Amino acid sequence: MFKQTITATALATVLAVPAFAQQQSPSPVTTGQSSAQQSSSQNPGFMQNQDPTQWRGTKLIGTSVYGPDNSSIGEINDVIIGSDGTIKAVVIGVGGFLGVAQKDVAVPFNALNVTRSPSSSTINKITVSYTKDQLKSAPQFAYYQPGAGATTGAGTSGTGTTGGMNR
């Protein structure tokens, strides 16, 4: 639960950065405008409402994903966001039991079919066209780890990283 909260907070922060970057410098105050009118005209680019086709990261993470045969194939563990602010993939934990021997697979976000519960903000179901066997045989996703397997260059000794561990 704590991991999901931290992930959701990080997701919200990353998604908010492009909106702040788009903010323009405030225009001079015009006489006769109320402070509410001035505020909305000075903050273009800020999102004010969630669209019905948009999904909250907190609703995605932890949700079961179903294959074409309607069987559960795993659960969304994480969301991968590009530097351009778009969601690139979701990491689905497949196989294993209660997280033991589980394999993480990154599935492109556009491969998901997310349906909303009628008249609700909750997700009804997430489906993909992949079967559980296809995801089990897919390459395992590896999170970025700075310095893993890197060396400091030729001729130096004992200062690089070995065995994939950061020192």
Number of C-alpha atoms within 10 A of each C-alpha: 7 7 10 15 12 11 18 20 14 13 19 14 11 17 19 14 13 15 15 13 9 12 13 11 8 12 10 8 12 8 7 8 10 10 10 9 10 17 13 10 11 16 17 14 13 13 10 6 6 10 8 9 8 9 16 14 18 17 13 21 20 17 17 18 24 22 19 13 13 11 13 16 24 24 21 22 21 23 21 18 16 11 12 11 14 12 16 16 19 24 24 26 26 24 19 11 8 7 10 8 11 15 20 25 23 22 21 13 17 12 13 17 13 18 14 16 11 9 6 9 13 14 16 12 14 19 20 19 13 16 16 20 12 12 22 17 10 14 12 15 14 10 9 7 10 9 15 15 13 14 14 12 9 6 5 9 9 8 10 15 15 14 8 11 12 13 9
